[in-house]
Amino acid sequence: MNRKKKINQILKKKIKKQNSKLHSSNKPKYISKAEREKMELEAEQTEVSVDQEPKDQESSAS
């Protein structure tokens, strides 16, 4: 009986692993607090640089 039980456990475990690989998670990837801060700083810098560029182009065009 123990031999059958052990074999069944192994087979069930393999099936569970295969099924879990097939189904992907809808959960978003974790981003650490430090990474979020870096992303915010980069976004702010790009906003500032985008805001400054049109002003420079307007003054040089006139």
N, C-alpha and C positions, 0 to 999 in steps of 0.2 A: 504494500500500500504506500509506503513512504517513497519508493522509487517512482511510482506513478505520479504521486503528488509533486515531487521535485521536477519531473519532466514537464508536467502541466504548468508549473510556476514559471519555468524557463521559457516555455513557448508563449505563455501569456505576456511575459515581460518583453519578448521580442516583438510581438504584435503591437503592444502599447507604444514601443519606441517608433515603429514604422508609422503608426497612425499619427503620432505627435509630430513627426517630420512632415507629414502631408499637410497638416493644418497650420497655417501661419497665424500669428497673433495680430490683432488690430491695435494692440497697445503701442504707443509711440516709444521710440528709443529714449533711454534715460540720458539727460544732459545735466552734468554737474553744475553746481552753483557758480564755480569759477568760469566754466565754459560759457554759461549764460551771460555773465558779466562781460566777458571778452566779446561776445557777439553783440551786446548792447553798445559797447564802446566803438566797435567797428561800424555799426549802423549809424551811430551819431557822427562819426568822422566822415562817412560817405555823405550824409545829409548836409553837413557843414560844407564839404567840398563842392557839392552840387549847388548849394545856395550861393557860394562865392563865385563860381564860374560864370553864370549869366551876367553878373554885375560887371566883371572884368571885360567881357565881350561887348557889352553895351557901351562902356566908356571908350574902348578902342575903336568901335565902329563909327562913333560920331566925331 
